[in-house]
Amino acid sequence: MNREIKYIVFHCTATEQTAKVENIIKYWKRKGWKRNGYHFIIEPCGNVTQLEPLETYANGVRGHNHHSIHISYIGGKDIDDRTPEQITSQKAILKTLLAFLPNAEIMGHRDFEGVRKSCPRFEAKELI
């Protein structure tokens, strides 16, 4: 990989679990973003879609994107509503990433200084 990764960052889409990946992508395009908000997005059934190659950045956390990989689950509008399948997929992605990025710090979007969001709605470090 041609960029240094310091963080593996977890997110929620802050939508209902019925939201569709294509609609989330359209939302970013309407905002004028050139890149997606996440590298991976996980549907309620556990299906994982890769939205950005790991070699490029995604627009997950302002000021930290060039050194981060971003993973989100669909849901989390008001509560941690992850399905067991989403949790299984989160853990599988994390295990794979840590195999070649063992020094990366696991963070939630909300864990970055100055972020005023409750995203994700769970403690990211508990996925280890």
VOKE-721254 format. One record per residue: x, y, z of N, C-alpha, C in turn. Coordinates in steps of 0.2 Angstrom, whole numbers, plus 5000, padded with zeros to 4 digits. Example, Ala and Ser with C-alpha at 12.3 -4.5 7.8 and 13.67 -1.06 7.14 Angstrom:
2
506649725039506249785039506649845039 506449895035506849955036506450005039 
END
This chain:
128
500449945000500050005000500450065000 500250114996500750174995500550235000 500150215005500050265011500150235017 500350275022500350255029499650255032 499550195035498850195039498950195046 498650245049498750245057498150225060 497550235057496850215060496450175056 496150125059495550085056494950115060 494550155056493950195059493250165057 492850155063492250125062491750185062 491150175058490650225057489950185057 489450225058488750205056488550255051 488050235047487750285042487250335045 487050315051486550365054485950365050 485750305048485150295044484750235047 484150235044483750165045484150115042 484050055045484349995042484149975035 483550005033483249995026483650035021 484050075023484450125018484850075013 484950095007485250065002485950095000 486450054999487150074998487050124992 486750114987486750164981486450224983 485950234988485650294990486150334994 486550294998487050325002487650354998 487850324993488350354988488050414984 487350414982487050464979487050534984 486950514990486950574995487650604995 488250574995488850604995488950644989 488750614983488850644977488450714977 487850714979487450774980487750824984 488150804989488550854993489150874990 489350844984489950864980490550834981 490550774985491150744987491350704981 492050704980492350664974492450594976 492550574983492650514985492050494990 491950424991491450404995491750415003 491250405007491350415014491750355018 491750295015491950245018492350195013 492750155015493050105011492650045010 492350025016491849975016491149995019 490649965017489949975020489649905021 489349895027489049825028488349835029 487949795025487249795025486949755031 486349755033486049715038486149645038 486149615032486249545030487049525031 487449575032488149555033488549565027 488249575021488549585015489049645015 489649645013490149695013490249715006 490149785005490349814998490949854999 491449844995492049894995491949954991 491950014994491750074990492350104987 492950104991493550134988494150084989 494650084985495150044986495550064992 495950024995496350035001496850085000 497050084993497650134991497450204991 496750214991496550284991496250304997 496050364998495750385004494950395003 494650385009493950395009493750455013 493150485013493050545016492650535023 493050495027492750475034492750525039 493350545041493450595046493950655044 493650715044493950765041494650775045 495150785041495850795044496250725045 495950675044496250605046496150555040 495950575035495750525029496350495026 496850535025497450515021497850455025 497650445032498050395036497550345039 496950345036496350295039496050255034 495750195036495350155032494650165036 494150175032493450185035492950125034 492650105039492150045039491550065042 490950065038490350085041489850025041 489350025045488749985045488150025043 487649995039487050035038486650025044 486450085047486050085053486350145058 486150135064486350175069486050245069 485450255067485150315066485050345074 484850305078484750325085485050285090 485150215088485450165093485950125089 486250085093486650035090486249975088 486049975082485549925080485949875075 486549865076486949815072486649745072 486549715067486349645067486949595069 486849535071487349495072487849485066 487449485060487849475054488349535052 488149595054488549655053489149655058 489049625064489549625069490049575067 489849515064490249465061490649495056 490349525051490749555046491249615048 491049655053491549705056492149665058 492049615062492649575065493049545060 492749515055493149485049493549535046 493249595044493649645040494249665045 494049685051494549705056495149655056 494949595057495549535058495949535051 495649545046496049545039496449605039 496249665041496649725040497149725045 497049705051497549695057498149645055 497949605051498549555049499049585045 498849645041499449675037499549745040 499149765045499249835048499149825055 499649785058499649775065499649835070 499949885068500049945072499449995071 499049985067498450035066498050035072 497850095074497450105080496650095078 496250065082495550055080495250115084 494850145080494450205082493750205080 493350245084492650255081492750335079 492250345074492250415072492250465077 491850445082491750495088492350495093 492850455092493450455096493950505094 493850545088494350595086494150655090 494750695092494650755095494250805091 493750835094493450895090492850865086 492750805086492150775083491550775087 490950805085490350815089489850765086 490050705085489550655083489550595088 489050555087488950495091489050435087 489450445082489550385077490250355078 490250285079489650245078489350235085 488850205085488450195092488650135096 489350125095489650065099490350085101 490650045105491450055107491850015102 492150055097492550015092493049975094 493349985099493949945102493649875104 493049875106492749805108492749755103 492849775096492849725091493449685091 493949705094494549665094494449595098 
END
